[in-house]
Amino acid sequence: MTAFRKCLALFFAMVVLVQGPAASAQPAEPVFTRAVVRSVFTEDGGKRHYIRLKLVPNGKLPFSTITFRVVDPKLVSGLKDGASVQFRAERRDGENTITAIRTAAPCERFEPCQ
């Protein structure tokens, strides 16, 4: 190994030690997943709201239709069965929970989703 390469390797090692790996990490942009609304329903006498979403192909999740809890019923008001949506979800109180949802243009078969 040449002296230049040794100095370069030493420089990068010092940069990582001084800054640390988290120093260069930027907060991740929120990711929206595409889906089609299958149904919106309530349980416990209307106290708990849920939505069933069929994920578009290539969603990289093992199941194609997933039920999510909806904390704020205003998020899903006006959504009809068959509507194309984009959503964000997280795990809250042991349930998959919708944190944001919006309508989107439908994905065309064999075309990339916009």
Secondary structure, DSSP 8 states (H G I E B T S, - for coil): --HHHHHHHHHHHHHHHHH-TTTS--------EEEEEEEEEEETTTTEEEEEEEE-TT---S-SEEEEEESSGGGTTT--TT-EEEEEEEEETTEEEEEEEEE-----TTS---
